[in-house]
Amino acid sequence: MAESPSDILLDASPRTPTAPYRWPPEPEERRSRASEFYGFVAWTSTYLLFVLYILWAVLPDGWIVWLGVTWYPNREWALLVPSWTIVVVILTYITYSAMAIRATPAFNEMSSITDARIALPSQEDSDHNPYFASAKPDAIPELHDIPIGMVNSVLYHETLQRAASKARARQTSN
């Protein structure tokens, strides 16, 4: 347990996702402003590179040579790089979707219903049903999972009763 509110550690720092930081945050004058400068440099260099890319793709060869650039890549790369980037992004989405579908258990596997962290009530007292104790009007239920058979019997009890009565009626009429 934390001794004071200032000892509470939050999940992740804004600087790095693995380093926790203290609450309340440090005063403004004690915090580093390095991330602001890095962000500004990244933003500025991204725009500069984009403008250079557009100029390389659009300007005629004579203008580029007049500017003093003696070698530059072939113009076909102005279309190939964005096209390949889009294909890689689309294939990334397809790959992650396929991996998620592959990791999904089959319908007949028990892991599609429950997992290793199931929390069932203890079976020490066979006369006491913990599920009935939670049904009292002012009861605060304990935290545990409900078995799938009990969920099905509560949800589909009337349907099961009707199906059973129809089956009995068919048997008696035959």
LUMTORKE-343813 format. One record per residue (C-alpha): residue number from 1; x, z, y; residue in one letter. Coordinates in Angstrom, 3 decimals. Layout:
! residues N
<rec k="NUM" px="X" pz="Z" py="Y" r="a"/>
...
END
This chain:
! residues 174
<rec k="1" px="0.000" pz="0.000" py="0.000" r="m"/>
<rec k="2" px="1.271" pz="-0.823" py="3.477" r="a"/>
<rec k="3" px="2.180" pz="2.150" py="5.622" r="e"/>
<rec k="4" px="1.170" pz="0.525" py="8.900" r="s"/>
<rec k="5" px="-0.485" pz="-2.710" py="9.985" r="p"/>
<rec k="6" px="2.901" pz="-4.045" py="11.086" r="s"/>
<rec k="7" px="4.148" pz="-3.825" py="7.473" r="d"/>
<rec k="8" px="1.539" pz="-6.284" py="6.245" r="i"/>
<rec k="9" px="3.179" pz="-9.523" py="5.171" r="l"/>
<rec k="10" px="1.151" pz="-12.693" py="5.404" r="l"/>
<rec k="11" px="1.410" pz="-15.446" py="2.842" r="d"/>
<rec k="12" px="3.681" pz="-17.924" py="4.584" r="a"/>
<rec k="13" px="5.625" pz="-18.410" py="7.762" r="s"/>
<rec k="14" px="4.915" pz="-21.377" py="10.030" r="p"/>
<rec k="15" px="8.621" pz="-22.216" py="9.794" r="r"/>
<rec k="16" px="8.868" pz="-22.366" py="6.022" r="t"/>
<rec k="17" px="6.161" pz="-22.016" py="3.384" r="p"/>
<rec k="18" px="8.222" pz="-19.657" py="1.227" r="t"/>
<rec k="19" px="9.298" pz="-17.113" py="3.843" r="a"/>
<rec k="20" px="6.716" pz="-14.474" py="4.773" r="p"/>
<rec k="21" px="6.484" pz="-13.142" py="8.296" r="y"/>
<rec k="22" px="5.262" pz="-9.874" py="9.721" r="r"/>
<rec k="23" px="1.956" pz="-9.158" py="11.402" r="w"/>
<rec k="24" px="1.506" pz="-8.868" py="14.350" r="p"/>
<rec k="25" px="3.635" pz="-11.843" py="15.380" r="p"/>
<rec k="26" px="6.849" pz="-11.355" py="17.291" r="e"/>
<rec k="27" px="6.714" pz="-11.461" py="21.086" r="p"/>
<rec k="28" px="7.086" pz="-14.887" py="22.695" r="e"/>
<rec k="29" px="10.591" pz="-14.233" py="24.056" r="e"/>
<rec k="30" px="11.956" pz="-13.263" py="20.591" r="r"/>
<rec k="31" px="10.661" pz="-16.315" py="18.713" r="r"/>
<rec k="32" px="12.835" pz="-19.366" py="18.161" r="s"/>
<rec k="33" px="11.768" pz="-22.561" py="19.879" r="r"/>
<rec k="34" px="13.832" pz="-24.740" py="17.544" r="a"/>
<rec k="35" px="10.763" pz="-26.123" py="15.785" r="s"/>
<rec k="36" px="9.388" pz="-27.363" py="19.118" r="e"/>
<rec k="37" px="12.611" pz="-29.256" py="19.824" r="f"/>
<rec k="38" px="12.735" pz="-30.700" py="16.311" r="y"/>
<rec k="39" px="9.139" pz="-31.824" py="16.648" r="g"/>
<rec k="40" px="9.823" pz="-33.480" py="20.006" r="f"/>
<rec k="41" px="12.880" pz="-35.298" py="18.643" r="v"/>
<rec k="42" px="10.934" pz="-36.469" py="15.573" r="a"/>
<rec k="43" px="8.002" pz="-37.642" py="17.724" r="w"/>
<rec k="44" px="10.256" pz="-39.478" py="20.201" r="t"/>
<rec k="45" px="12.413" pz="-41.127" py="17.537" r="s"/>
<rec k="46" px="9.319" pz="-42.245" py="15.600" r="t"/>
<rec k="47" px="7.895" pz="-43.980" py="18.662" r="y"/>
<rec k="48" px="11.274" pz="-45.523" py="19.522" r="l"/>
<rec k="49" px="11.706" pz="-46.896" py="15.985" r="l"/>
<rec k="50" px="8.144" pz="-48.252" py="16.004" r="f"/>
<rec k="51" px="8.743" pz="-50.081" py="19.305" r="v"/>
<rec k="52" px="12.012" pz="-51.534" py="17.952" r="l"/>
<rec k="53" px="10.199" pz="-52.639" py="14.772" r="y"/>
<rec k="54" px="7.473" pz="-54.374" py="16.783" r="i"/>
<rec k="55" px="10.025" pz="-56.073" py="19.049" r="l"/>
<rec k="56" px="12.018" pz="-57.267" py="16.010" r="w"/>
<rec k="57" px="8.861" pz="-58.609" py="14.371" r="a"/>
<rec k="58" px="7.447" pz="-60.339" py="17.469" r="v"/>
<rec k="59" px="10.326" pz="-61.524" py="19.701" r="l"/>
<rec k="60" px="11.797" pz="-64.973" py="19.097" r="p"/>
<rec k="61" px="15.331" pz="-65.265" py="17.689" r="d"/>
<rec k="62" px="16.782" pz="-66.459" py="20.986" r="g"/>
<rec k="63" px="15.686" pz="-63.321" py="22.834" r="w"/>
<rec k="64" px="17.121" pz="-61.018" py="20.166" r="i"/>
<rec k="65" px="20.480" pz="-62.845" py="20.261" r="v"/>
<rec k="66" px="20.387" pz="-62.722" py="24.096" r="w"/>
<rec k="67" px="19.996" pz="-58.916" py="23.842" r="l"/>
<rec k="68" px="23.311" pz="-58.823" py="21.954" r="g"/>
<rec k="69" px="22.030" pz="-58.262" py="18.411" r="v"/>
<rec k="70" px="24.015" pz="-60.546" py="16.127" r="t"/>
<rec k="71" px="22.550" pz="-59.476" py="12.783" r="w"/>
<rec k="72" px="19.057" pz="-58.334" py="11.864" r="y"/>
<rec k="73" px="17.005" pz="-58.513" py="8.663" r="p"/>
<rec k="74" px="14.916" pz="-61.515" py="7.778" r="n"/>
<rec k="75" px="11.455" pz="-61.560" py="9.393" r="r"/>
<rec k="76" px="9.686" pz="-61.601" py="6.046" r="e"/>
<rec k="77" px="10.502" pz="-57.881" py="5.776" r="w"/>
<rec k="78" px="8.203" pz="-57.263" py="8.747" r="a"/>
<rec k="79" px="5.321" pz="-57.987" py="6.364" r="l"/>
<rec k="80" px="6.852" pz="-56.886" py="3.070" r="l"/>
<rec k="81" px="7.687" pz="-53.286" py="4.057" r="v"/>
<rec k="82" px="4.163" pz="-52.367" py="5.295" r="p"/>
<rec k="83" px="2.605" pz="-54.187" py="2.335" r="s"/>
<rec k="84" px="4.769" pz="-52.365" py="-0.175" r="w"/>
<rec k="85" px="4.097" pz="-49.074" py="1.581" r="t"/>
<rec k="86" px="0.350" pz="-49.590" py="1.282" r="i"/>
<rec k="87" px="0.716" pz="-50.503" py="-2.403" r="v"/>
<rec k="88" px="2.808" pz="-47.376" py="-3.042" r="v"/>
<rec k="89" px="0.196" pz="-45.183" py="-1.322" r="v"/>
<rec k="90" px="-2.629" pz="-46.728" py="-3.357" r="i"/>
<rec k="91" px="-0.643" pz="-46.365" py="-6.595" r="l"/>
<rec k="92" px="0.062" pz="-42.742" py="-5.707" r="t"/>
<rec k="93" px="-3.668" pz="-42.026" py="-5.408" r="y"/>
<rec k="94" px="-4.339" pz="-43.837" py="-8.687" r="i"/>
<rec k="95" px="-1.519" pz="-41.943" py="-10.425" r="t"/>
<rec k="96" px="-2.704" pz="-38.521" py="-9.248" r="y"/>
<rec k="97" px="-6.283" pz="-39.347" py="-10.224" r="s"/>
<rec k="98" px="-5.134" pz="-40.477" py="-13.668" r="a"/>
<rec k="99" px="-3.053" pz="-37.312" py="-14.092" r="m"/>
<rec k="100" px="-6.049" pz="-35.153" py="-13.150" r="a"/>
<rec k="101" px="-8.284" pz="-36.999" py="-15.618" r="i"/>
<rec k="102" px="-5.611" pz="-36.719" py="-18.322" r="r"/>
<rec k="103" px="-5.298" pz="-32.959" py="-17.748" r="a"/>
<rec k="104" px="-9.060" pz="-32.416" py="-18.036" r="t"/>
<rec k="105" px="-9.954" pz="-30.904" py="-21.420" r="p"/>
<rec k="106" px="-12.394" pz="-32.684" py="-23.716" r="a"/>
<rec k="107" px="-15.990" pz="-31.498" py="-23.883" r="f"/>
<rec k="108" px="-15.534" pz="-30.126" py="-27.403" r="n"/>
<rec k="109" px="-12.543" pz="-27.940" py="-26.445" r="e"/>
<rec k="110" px="-13.093" pz="-24.268" py="-25.701" r="m"/>
<rec k="111" px="-10.794" pz="-24.509" py="-22.669" r="s"/>
<rec k="112" px="-13.457" pz="-26.534" py="-20.862" r="s"/>
<rec k="113" px="-15.693" pz="-23.440" py="-20.910" r="i"/>
<rec k="114" px="-13.226" pz="-20.561" py="-20.611" r="t"/>
<rec k="115" px="-9.555" pz="-19.872" py="-20.125" r="d"/>
<rec k="116" px="-6.920" pz="-17.279" py="-21.024" r="a"/>
<rec k="117" px="-7.895" pz="-15.018" py="-18.121" r="r"/>
<rec k="118" px="-11.394" pz="-14.273" py="-19.347" r="i"/>
<rec k="119" px="-12.607" pz="-10.771" py="-18.450" r="a"/>
<rec k="120" px="-15.180" pz="-9.614" py="-20.983" r="l"/>
<rec k="121" px="-16.531" pz="-6.063" py="-20.954" r="p"/>
<rec k="122" px="-15.071" pz="-3.653" py="-23.469" r="s"/>
<rec k="123" px="-16.784" pz="-3.358" py="-26.842" r="q"/>
<rec k="124" px="-15.885" pz="0.314" py="-27.395" r="e"/>
<rec k="125" px="-19.465" pz="1.598" py="-27.219" r="d"/>
<rec k="126" px="-21.630" pz="-0.656" py="-29.371" r="s"/>
<rec k="127" px="-24.876" pz="1.110" py="-28.289" r="d"/>
<rec k="128" px="-24.294" pz="0.451" py="-24.612" r="h"/>
<rec k="129" px="-24.772" pz="-3.085" py="-23.273" r="n"/>
<rec k="130" px="-22.838" pz="-3.482" py="-19.980" r="p"/>
<rec k="131" px="-24.950" pz="-6.462" py="-18.965" r="y"/>
<rec k="132" px="-28.127" pz="-4.361" py="-18.872" r="f"/>
<rec k="133" px="-26.426" pz="-1.756" py="-16.658" r="a"/>
<rec k="134" px="-25.816" pz="-4.469" py="-14.079" r="s"/>
<rec k="135" px="-29.502" pz="-5.418" py="-14.058" r="a"/>
<rec k="136" px="-30.675" pz="-2.131" py="-12.548" r="k"/>
<rec k="137" px="-32.149" pz="-2.495" py="-9.039" r="p"/>
<rec k="138" px="-29.436" pz="-0.686" py="-7.060" r="d"/>
<rec k="139" px="-26.539" pz="-1.314" py="-9.436" r="a"/>
<rec k="140" px="-23.270" pz="-2.813" py="-8.311" r="i"/>
<rec k="141" px="-22.251" pz="-4.940" py="-11.282" r="p"/>
<rec k="142" px="-18.776" pz="-4.742" py="-12.724" r="e"/>
<rec k="143" px="-16.648" pz="-7.819" py="-12.490" r="l"/>
<rec k="144" px="-16.566" pz="-9.618" py="-15.835" r="h"/>
<rec k="145" px="-17.375" pz="-13.002" py="-17.283" r="d"/>
<rec k="146" px="-20.654" pz="-13.723" py="-18.984" r="i"/>
<rec k="147" px="-20.382" pz="-15.414" py="-22.397" r="p"/>
<rec k="148" px="-21.706" pz="-18.969" py="-22.497" r="i"/>
<rec k="149" px="-24.221" pz="-18.100" py="-25.220" r="g"/>
<rec k="150" px="-25.844" pz="-15.479" py="-22.979" r="m"/>
<rec k="151" px="-25.935" pz="-17.886" py="-20.033" r="v"/>
<rec k="152" px="-27.620" pz="-20.520" py="-22.185" r="n"/>
<rec k="153" px="-30.168" pz="-18.048" py="-23.560" r="s"/>
<rec k="154" px="-31.104" pz="-16.917" py="-20.042" r="v"/>
<rec k="155" px="-31.266" pz="-20.395" py="-18.570" r="l"/>
<rec k="156" px="-32.921" pz="-22.183" py="-21.459" r="y"/>
<rec k="157" px="-34.937" pz="-19.388" py="-23.099" r="h"/>
<rec k="158" px="-38.333" pz="-20.958" py="-22.413" r="e"/>
<rec k="159" px="-37.155" pz="-24.396" py="-23.544" r="t"/>
<rec k="160" px="-35.772" pz="-22.932" py="-26.765" r="l"/>
<rec k="161" px="-39.013" pz="-21.029" py="-27.388" r="q"/>
<rec k="162" px="-41.099" pz="-24.189" py="-26.877" r="r"/>
<rec k="163" px="-38.829" pz="-26.193" py="-29.188" r="a"/>
<rec k="164" px="-39.027" pz="-23.473" py="-31.845" r="a"/>
<rec k="165" px="-42.839" pz="-23.294" py="-31.610" r="s"/>
<rec k="166" px="-43.087" pz="-27.085" py="-31.893" r="k"/>
<rec k="167" px="-40.819" pz="-27.024" py="-34.945" r="a"/>
<rec k="168" px="-42.969" pz="-24.284" py="-36.542" r="r"/>
<rec k="169" px="-46.129" pz="-26.260" py="-35.765" r="a"/>
<rec k="170" px="-44.652" pz="-29.339" py="-37.405" r="r"/>
<rec k="171" px="-43.652" pz="-27.364" py="-40.486" r="q"/>
<rec k="172" px="-47.105" pz="-25.804" py="-40.858" r="t"/>
<rec k="173" px="-48.864" pz="-29.165" py="-40.415" r="s"/>
<rec k="174" px="-46.727" pz="-30.815" py="-43.101" r="n"/>
END
